[in-house]
């Protein structure tokens, strides 16, 4: 395993992004072909009542990452030339 070390490293900010359309789980129950009982059980097990989806079907994960990075850089008033790296998860 490689042994790496970095000097003068810091985290300037953290951000998230989600798709622009919020869908309630209940709205999708019929679309997903779930009975009310199955939908309730699934909702309890995953702990979510809604999810966000992208507005355009051709939007990719990298598009969302780019948007988040641009918002972070702007919000922190950073010069992109001063950034040596980004970690996108």
C-alpha positions in Angstrom: 0.0 0.0 0.0 1.3 3.5 -0.9 2.3 5.8 1.9 1.3 9.3 1.0 1.7 12.5 2.9 0.6 16.1 2.1 1.9 19.4 3.5 -0.1 22.6 3.8 -3.5 20.9 3.3 -6.7 22.3 4.6 -10.4 22.1 4.0 -11.8 25.4 3.0 -15.5 24.3 2.7 -18.0 21.5 2.3 -21.1 21.6 0.2 -23.8 19.3 -1.2 -26.2 19.5 -4.1 -29.3 17.6 -5.0 -31.6 17.6 -8.0 -34.1 20.4 -8.4 -37.3 18.4 -8.1 -38.5 16.9 -4.9 -40.6 13.8 -5.0 -42.6 12.6 -2.0 -42.4 8.9 -1.5 -46.2 8.7 -1.4 -46.4 10.3 -4.8 -44.2 7.5 -6.3 -45.8 4.6 -4.6 -48.1 3.7 -7.5 -45.4 4.5 -10.1 -43.2 1.9 -8.4 -46.0 -0.6 -8.2 -46.0 -0.8 -4.4 -48.9 -1.5 -2.1 -49.5 1.0 0.7 -48.2 -1.6 3.2 -45.0 -2.2 1.2 -44.5 1.5 0.8 -44.9 2.1 4.5 -42.5 -0.7 5.4 -39.9 0.6 2.9 -40.2 4.2 4.1 -39.7 3.1 7.7 -36.7 0.9 6.8 -34.8 3.5 4.7 -36.0 6.5 6.8 -36.9 8.7 3.9 -40.1 10.4 3.0 -38.9 12.1 -0.2 -36.1 12.2 -2.7 -34.6 14.8 -5.1 -34.2 14.1 -8.8 -32.7 16.1 -11.5 -34.9 18.2 -13.8 -33.2 17.2 -17.0 -32.7 13.5 -17.9 -29.3 14.2 -19.4 -27.9 15.5 -16.1 -25.0 13.5 -14.8 -23.3 13.1 -11.5 -20.4 15.2 -12.8 -22.8 18.0 -13.7 -24.0 18.0 -10.1 -20.4 18.0 -8.8 -19.5 20.9 -11.1 -22.5 22.9 -9.8 -21.6 22.2 -6.2 -18.0 23.2 -6.7 -18.9 26.4 -8.5 -21.3 27.4 -5.7 -18.7 26.6 -3.1 -15.9 28.5 -4.8 -18.2 31.5 -5.3 -19.6 31.4 -1.8 -16.1 31.3 -0.3 -14.8 33.9 -2.7 -12.0 31.7 -3.8 -9.8 32.1 -6.8 -10.0 28.8 -8.8 -6.3 29.2 -9.6 -5.5 28.8 -5.9 -7.2 25.4 -5.7 -4.9 22.4 -6.1 -7.5 19.7 -5.8 -11.1 18.9 -5.0 -12.6 15.7 -3.5 -16.0 14.8 -4.9 -17.9 12.1 -3.3 
